[in-house]
Amino acid sequence: MDITSFIHSIENEIEELTPGSLKPDTEFSSLKEWSSMHVLILIALIDSEYNVTVNGSDLQQCKSVNDLFNLVKSRH
């Protein structure tokens, strides 16, 4: 698993995101497209793609895409 494929998975799953718009330092809360529904989508994506369980609290602690990637990688 690398950050590039992780970002690609997120961009493919969340239709509102333009491919190539996410970077490792992108903060989720700064995205105009970001909503609570996307939290659920990310939780499901991480569970199905990486077999890692995260919850809403975990995601709140992650400010950037890289933070989330590191969390998933540490639990994988």
N, C-alpha and C positions, 0 to 999 in steps of 0.2 A: 504494500500500500504506500502510495506517495501522495503528496499534497496536490499535485496536478490532477490525478485521477479522482481524488476525493472531491475537489472543487467541481470537476466535470460531472460527477454523480449528483451533486447538489443542484447544479444548474439544469441538468436534465430533468430532475424531479420537480423542481419549482418552476412552473411554466412562466411565471411573471418575470423571471430573471433572464436577462439577455445573455446568451452564451459569451463568455469572455469578460463578463462584468465583475465577477468575483476575483479577488486577489487574496493571498494569505492574510494580509493586514486589514481586509475589509471588516468593519464592525457591523454585525447584523442590525443593530438598532438604528444605524444610520441609513439603511436602505429604505427608500420610500415605499417599496413593494412589501416590506416586512410586516407580518401580522401574526397573531396567535395561532392561526391555522398552519402557518409555516413551521411553527414549533412542533406541532403534531406530525407534520410531514417529515421533518428531520428525524424525529424519534423513530418513526416507522422505517425510514430509509436506513438509518444506522443499524437498526435491529435486523432488517432483512439482508442488507448488503454485507455488513461486517460482523453480524452475530454478536453485537455489543448492545447492552442495555444502558440507555441514558434516560434521564427524566427531566422535567421542566426546571428543577433546581440546578441540575448539572448545566443545562443550557444557559441559565441566567448567569452562572459564574463564568461562562465563556463570552468574552467580548468580541473576539475576532474569529475568522474562519480558522486561522492557525491554532488558536486556543482549542477550538472544537476538534480539530484534527489531532492535536496532541492528546486530548482526553480519550478519543476513540482508540488511538494507537496504543496508549498505555493500558487499555482494557482488552485489547484484541489478543 
